[in-house]
Amino acid sequence: MIPGVLMYRALFAFINMHGVEGEVTVAMNNAIQASLIILFIALGVAIPNVFFRRIISPCG
């Protein structure tokens, strides 16, 4: 659940790429996984915040 390791591996694979399709697949896989983790961490923080603000806020 730490996207930094996956981002490092993705960037390292892109930098050391020598035109092999397997390296592109590994790099893209790591980049997509890291991006999805970042997205879902942000959603996991934002969505409950929206619901609790509606519950806690006064109705007046």
Helices and strands as residue ranges (DSSP letters): H 3-15, H 21-56
